[in-house]
Amino acid sequence: MTITLRPEHEQMISEALSSGAYQSPDEVIGRALEMLALEDEWLRENREAVNAKIARGLAQLDRGEGIPGDVSRARLQEEKPAWFAELDRLGAGPFMTRKPDGRSQPRTPKRDIFK
């Protein structure tokens, strides 16, 4: 099988290899496929619960019970250090970068994927 990768995916593979966590591009792609399969399995197993939570959240918004965006952003900012500490404990992995002080941070996308 021949696969053509986009430049940004080639860059991700190169960065994963540079991290030392993987020995070959095949290993990086294999791990990515394993993670995709686990995510798909989790979604299949939890579809009803996820849909119920979404419905509950939408109903709360309809009743005016939503959290203002600035409050939500502030709460997420407060929780970020704990998330990054956990990532550091587990190892940053290929989709994270390290700050000069050694702490993990998510890789900044090259472009906005939500446009």
Backbone hydrogen bonds, N-H to C=O, Kabsch-Sander energy under -0.5 kcal/mol:
donor,donor_aa,acceptor,acceptor_aa,energy
5,L,3,I,-0.6
9,H,6,R,-0.8
10,E,6,R,-2.2
11,Q,7,P,-2.3
12,M,8,E,-1.7
13,I,9,H,-2.2
14,S,10,E,-2.5
15,E,11,Q,-2.5
16,A,12,M,-2.3
17,L,13,I,-2.5
18,S,14,S,-2.5
19,S,15,E,-1.4
20,G,17,L,-1.4
21,A,16,A,-0.7
22,Y,16,A,-0.6
28,V,24,S,-1.7
29,I,25,P,-2.7
30,G,26,D,-2.7
31,R,27,E,-2.3
32,A,28,V,-2.4
33,L,29,I,-2.4
34,E,30,G,-2.2
35,M,31,R,-2.5
36,L,32,A,-2.2
37,A,33,L,-2.4
38,L,34,E,-2.3
39,E,35,M,-2.5
40,D,36,L,-2.8
41,E,37,A,-2.4
42,W,38,L,-2.6
43,L,39,E,-2.7
44,R,40,D,-2.4
45,E,41,E,-2.6
46,N,42,W,-1.8
47,R,43,L,-0.7
47,R,44,R,-0.6
50,V,46,N,-2.7
51,N,47,R,-2.8
52,A,48,E,-2.3
53,K,49,A,-2.3
54,I,50,V,-2.4
55,A,51,N,-2.5
56,R,52,A,-2.5
57,G,53,K,-2.5
58,L,54,I,-2.6
59,A,55,A,-2.3
60,Q,56,R,-2.1
61,L,57,G,-2.3
62,D,58,L,-2.5
63,R,59,A,-1.5
64,G,61,L,-1.8
65,E,60,Q,-3.1
72,S,68,P,-2.3
73,R,69,G,-2.8
74,A,70,D,-2.0
75,R,71,V,-2.3
76,L,72,S,-2.4
77,Q,73,R,-2.4
78,E,74,A,-2.0
79,E,75,R,-1.6
80,K,76,L,-1.5
82,A,79,E,-0.5
83,W,79,E,-1.8
84,F,80,K,-2.8
85,A,81,P,-2.3
86,E,82,A,-2.0
87,L,83,W,-2.2
88,D,84,F,-2.7
89,R,85,A,-2.2
90,L,86,E,-2.1
91,G,87,L,-1.8
96,M,93,G,-1.3
97,T,105,Q,-3.2
99,K,103,R,-3.3
102,G,99,K,-2.6
105,Q,97,T,-2.4
107,R,95,F,-1.5
113,I,111,R,-0.7
115,K,112,D,-1.1
